[in-house]
Amino acid sequence: MQDTFPDSLARIVGATHVLTGDDAAPYCRDWRKRYQGQALCVVKPGNTQEVAEVVKACAAAGVAIVPQGGNTGLVGGSVPNIDGRNIVLSLQRMHAVRAIDVANQTITAEAGCILQNVQQAASDAGWLFPLSMGSEGSCTLGGNLGANAGGTQVLRYGNSRELCLGVEVVTPQGEIWSSLQGLRKDNTGYDLRDLFVGSEGTLGIITAATMKLYPQPKVQLTAWAAVPSVQAAVDLLGLARQHLHAGLTGFEMMGQFALSLVDKHYPQLRVPLYRDTPYCVLLENADFEGEQHARERFETLLEAAMEQGCVTDAIVAENLTQARTLWHVRESISLAQAEEGLNIKHDISVPISAIPQFVQETDAALAEHVPSVRIVNFGHLGDGNLHYNVQAPEGVDPARFLAEQEPGINTIVFDAVHRFGGSISAEHGIGQLKRDTLPKYKSPVALGLMQAIKQALDPQGIMNPGRVL
Ligand SMILES: Cc1cc2nc3c(=O)[nH]c(=O)nc-3n(C[C@H](O)[C@H](O)[C@H](O)COP(=O)(O)OP(=O)(O)OC[C@H]3O[C@@H](n4cnc5c(N)ncnc54)[C@H](O)[C@@H]3O)c2cc1C
């Protein structure tokens, strides 16, 4: 019998690590269940050398590759096309923490390492790996870097890109390039690491990375504040930065409707203070001196904020369990809105100073376009990043709403983002979801440079085709 292409990959990684048919199905559907693809097979290499050999085999056969980590991406970047001619290359088996260099304050882990496990390994060594997000129990370091994920601590520590000192990559030709030395300074030409970070698997496969570690704060305090407007939330952010300095590690804003969805679908979570206020804010203060110091600083901040009128009510978590519950409420918004039904998602950023005007104008434009439309507005206000999602009016079928309204609503939101000098994708990437929208809002010069880079690195076009560009 003649060898099939999956058979040839099985000779590289072992037959049990090549999946087809029903076994491959879970890897072909995205987390939001918006994209359903089909793969020639799913292949799971066990080390970098095997990744390189798989890529060489694909390049020789002209078979395209979709790199996949935890498959939690929200823009359809990690699942194959429907034509069944691509393979999914899953990094799941490559999950080792290779090294922790305490003196260099770095951790080196393989791409398939679950984010929570990277955090845990750092913590076990007495250090903090600050990347954190709702999907941390499933997403992987490679996926975080592929998407340049942000999360809840960007305000203090930066995106995945800022946390990354080096990567090990398999190029589209199957060569291995490594910059895992953990250098904080290296001005020897173009920054190749930064080409791969955020490239959504279109330029190569990240197989490992060296990431920065930080000192663990003595205590982390969380507060929840009711604010009378978006402008008040922005004012509170300024005040919090002045009072807490680098201690301010999280600043999340949540609209009343977003919180009402959590209350409706997860009543056991007991959402605080949201009923009588249009917005709430979750603040996190990391303190290196101790609990009393942290509490005093928080109290001084909240008193000043109340005096200025930018906070109307607030609570400070009494203990870690309460703090976790508050974060759990924030992180449950994504799930609660999914329970409510499909909605139109916008992961956007505008300069922080422009957010109040952006929200006011865009809320009004959407209400005029679709009366009674419901806006699930929440996000990382400290980074100027909102998840400004649009839900069907009460009683309207979500699928019909999406089919009829998505293009018009996207135009209203993205045009407003563009007008305010913002980005149509703050942290989730472009993937398939925004590929055709990107050219309308990105400078033609920037797009030309991106295409030139893609052509130079992947002239055969086998890396995650049809994503980003
Ligand atoms: C509940 C929930 C909360 C979330 N919260 C946030 C948040 O706060 N901030 C945020 O930024 N994102 C968030 N996300 C989106 C998502 O979790 C992150 O983007 C995450 O980084 C994706 O990691 P992953 O391993 O699941 O990657 P995947 O979904 O598997 O892949 C994501 C992209 O990276 C590429 N890729 C994967 N692995 C590699 C690799 N080894 N080399 C090269 N390319 C690769 C894929 O091809 C794809 O284009 C959230 C998602 C969910 C479901």
The ligand as an SDF file (V2000), in Angstrom:
LIG
                    3D

 53 58  0  0  0  0  0  0  0  0999 V2000
  -11.5120   32.9790   28.4890 C   0  0  0  0  0  0  0  0  0  0  0  0
  -10.4350   33.6270   27.6530 C   0  0  0  0  0  0  0  0  0  0  0  0
   -9.7800   34.7670   28.1350 C   0  0  0  0  0  0  0  0  0  0  0  0
   -8.7860   35.3780   27.3740 C   0  0  0  0  0  0  0  0  0  0  0  0
   -8.1670   36.4950   27.8610 N   0  0  0  0  0  0  0  0  0  0  0  0
   -7.1990   37.0860   27.1310 C   0  0  0  0  0  0  0  0  0  0  0  0
   -6.5450   38.2660   27.6230 C   0  0  0  0  0  0  0  0  0  0  0  0
   -6.8560   38.7840   28.6880 O   0  0  0  0  0  0  0  0  0  0  0  0
   -5.5700   38.7930   26.8550 N   0  0  0  0  0  0  0  0  0  0  0  0
   -5.2070   38.2630   25.6550 C   0  0  0  0  0  0  0  0  0  0  0  0
   -4.3160   38.7890   25.0120 O   0  0  0  0  0  0  0  0  0  0  0  0
   -5.8230   37.1650   25.1600 N   0  0  0  0  0  0  0  0  0  0  0  0
   -6.7970   36.5650   25.8650 C   0  0  0  0  0  0  0  0  0  0  0  0
   -7.4350   35.4590   25.3710 N   0  0  0  0  0  0  0  0  0  0  0  0
   -7.0600   34.9320   24.0540 C   0  0  0  0  0  0  0  0  0  0  0  0
   -6.0710   33.7310   24.1270 C   0  0  0  0  0  0  0  0  0  0  0  0
   -6.1740   32.9920   25.2620 O   0  0  0  0  0  0  0  0  0  0  0  0
   -4.6720   34.2210   24.1010 C   0  0  0  0  0  0  0  0  0  0  0  0
   -4.4730   34.8410   22.8910 O   0  0  0  0  0  0  0  0  0  0  0  0
   -3.6120   33.1050   24.2070 C   0  0  0  0  0  0  0  0  0  0  0  0
   -2.4140   33.7640   24.1580 O   0  0  0  0  0  0  0  0  0  0  0  0
   -3.6790   32.0390   23.1270 C   0  0  0  0  0  0  0  0  0  0  0  0
   -2.8130   30.9680   23.4930 O   0  0  0  0  0  0  0  0  0  0  0  0
   -3.0330   29.4940   22.9210 P   0  0  0  0  0  0  0  0  0  0  0  0
   -1.9380   28.6480   23.3860 O   0  0  0  0  0  0  0  0  0  0  0  0
   -4.4070   29.0310   23.1850 O   0  0  0  0  0  0  0  0  0  0  0  0
   -2.8340   29.7890   21.3660 O   0  0  0  0  0  0  0  0  0  0  0  0
   -3.6740   29.2590   20.1440 P   0  0  0  0  0  0  0  0  0  0  0  0
   -5.0870   29.6870   20.2440 O   0  0  0  0  0  0  0  0  0  0  0  0
   -3.4310   27.8270   19.9410 O   0  0  0  0  0  0  0  0  0  0  0  0
   -2.9700   30.0830   18.9680 O   0  0  0  0  0  0  0  0  0  0  0  0
   -3.0550   31.4900   18.8940 C   0  0  0  0  0  0  0  0  0  0  0  0
   -2.2580   31.9730   17.6610 C   0  0  0  0  0  0  0  0  0  0  0  0
   -0.8710   31.7450   17.8720 O   0  0  0  0  0  0  0  0  0  0  0  0
   -0.3620   30.8170   16.8880 C   0  0  0  0  0  0  0  0  0  0  0  0
    0.5230   29.9090   17.6180 N   0  0  0  0  0  0  0  0  0  0  0  0
    0.1930   29.0180   18.5960 C   0  0  0  0  0  0  0  0  0  0  0  0
    1.2850   28.3890   19.0300 N   0  0  0  0  0  0  0  0  0  0  0  0
    2.3300   28.8700   18.3130 C   0  0  0  0  0  0  0  0  0  0  0  0
    3.7210   28.5980   18.2840 C   0  0  0  0  0  0  0  0  0  0  0  0
    4.2560   27.7170   19.1050 N   0  0  0  0  0  0  0  0  0  0  0  0
    4.4830   29.2750   17.4010 N   0  0  0  0  0  0  0  0  0  0  0  0
    3.9480   30.1780   16.5630 C   0  0  0  0  0  0  0  0  0  0  0  0
    2.6470   30.4760   16.5410 N   0  0  0  0  0  0  0  0  0  0  0  0
    1.8460   29.8450   17.4080 C   0  0  0  0  0  0  0  0  0  0  0  0
   -1.5640   30.1240   16.2950 C   0  0  0  0  0  0  0  0  0  0  0  0
   -1.3160   29.6820   14.9760 O   0  0  0  0  0  0  0  0  0  0  0  0
   -2.6010   31.2240   16.3770 C   0  0  0  0  0  0  0  0  0  0  0  0
   -2.4720   32.1020   15.2940 O   0  0  0  0  0  0  0  0  0  0  0  0
   -8.4380   34.8370   26.1020 C   0  0  0  0  0  0  0  0  0  0  0  0
   -9.0930   33.6990   25.6280 C   0  0  0  0  0  0  0  0  0  0  0  0
  -10.0810   33.0970   26.3900 C   0  0  0  0  0  0  0  0  0  0  0  0
  -10.7340   31.8680   25.8390 C   0  0  0  0  0  0  0  0  0  0  0  0
  1  2  1  0
  2  3  1  0
  2 52  2  0
  3  4  2  0
  4  5  1  0
  4 50  1  0
  5  6  2  0
  6  7  1  0
  6 13  1  0
  7  8  2  0
  7  9  1  0
  9 10  1  0
 10 11  2  0
 10 12  1  0
 12 13  2  0
 13 14  1  0
 14 15  1  0
 14 50  1  0
 15 16  1  0
 16 17  1  0
 16 18  1  0
 18 19  1  0
 18 20  1  0
 20 21  1  0
 20 22  1  0
 22 23  1  0
 23 24  1  0
 24 25  2  0
 24 26  1  0
 24 27  1  0
 27 28  1  0
 28 29  2  0
 28 30  1  0
 28 31  1  0
 31 32  1  0
 32 33  1  0
 33 34  1  0
 33 48  1  0
 34 35  1  0
 35 36  1  0
 35 46  1  0
 36 37  1  0
 36 45  1  0
 37 38  2  0
 38 39  1  0
 39 40  1  0
 39 45  2  0
 40 41  1  0
 40 42  2  0
 42 43  1  0
 43 44  2  0
 44 45  1  0
 46 47  1  0
 46 48  1  0
 48 49  1  0
 50 51  2  0
 51 52  1  0
 52 53  1  0
M  END
$$$$
